[in-house]
Amino acid sequence: MTAVHKAALAVPGATLHYEVRGSGPLLLVSQSGEGDANRSDAMVDHLVGRHAVVTYDRRGLSRSVLDEPARGATLDEHVDDVDRLLAHLTDEPARMLGCSMGAVIGLRLARHHPGRLAVLVAHEPAIPGLLPDAERLRTHRELDEMRLVFRRDGWLAGVRRIGELLGIDPARQESEPAPGSPRWTPHARPTSASSSSTTPWPCGTPNSPPTN
């Protein structure tokens, strides 16, 4: 079993929890949604023989605490956190795998700090502005609806609505939603109270849906 080095890094407005496994060129994994430093463990196990794999909790998530929790966090702060974390760990350009939101962080990091990364794999970045017009407008409407449900009914209802819009049925995780699969009907609402069972799959988990 590969040893795990756990540590914390103070950054402006927060303290980041991060973990390092393996040896070799540094590879940072930035996960999607609520994915923390341990969301990628199954994937990391296959990489530690060739890389020093760094995973972390984004500010405000899990063990990375905010100095002022009520203020929240911005995308630019998440990007700055990754820049500071990599600068703390290596003097060389690093490799990075970003999934969904993590991919957006990676792309913005590459734009604003072009010397920080040697390689970036941006897996399914959540950037509606790059979609064709019709799909972009539909996605913006869905995002507006998610925000409304979250603000009106709370985080759990918001997470459930995300699952509905993506066609994810937590009761049938062994079968992945097919491209263009119909949306859930009101009779197929999630029954689980677990947020992890109603959110999109991150990359690097056993049940990740195929990339199309």
Salt bridges, closest charged atoms under 4 A:
GLU19 OE2 - HIS17 NE2 2.92
GLU19 OE1 - ARG21 NH2 2.93
GLU19 OE2 - ARG63 NH1 3.47
GLU34 OE2 - ARG39 NH2 2.38
ASP36 OD2 - ARG63 NH2 3.79
ASP41 OD1 - ARG21 NH2 2.94
ASP57 OD2 - ARG63 NE 2.88
ASP76 OD1 - ARG108 NE 2.66
GLU77 OE2 - ARG59 NH1 3.89
GLU77 OE2 - ARG71 NH2 2.51
ASP80 OD2 - ARG84 NE 2.62
ASP81 OD2 - ARG59 NE 2.65
ASP83 OD2 - HIS113 ND1 3.83
ASP83 OD1 - ARG116 NE 2.72
GLU124 OE1 - HIS123 NE2 3.81
ASP133 OD1 - ARG136 NH2 2.95
GLU135 OE2 - ARG138 NH2 3.91
GLU142 OE2 - ARG138 NH1 2.97
GLU142 OE2 - ARG183 NH2 3.05
ASP144 OD1 - ARG147 NH1 2.93
GLU145 OE2 - ARG161 NE 2.64
ASP153 OD2 - ARG152 NH2 2.95
GLU164 OE1 - ARG161 NH1 2.56
GLU164 OE2 - ARG189 NH1 2.49
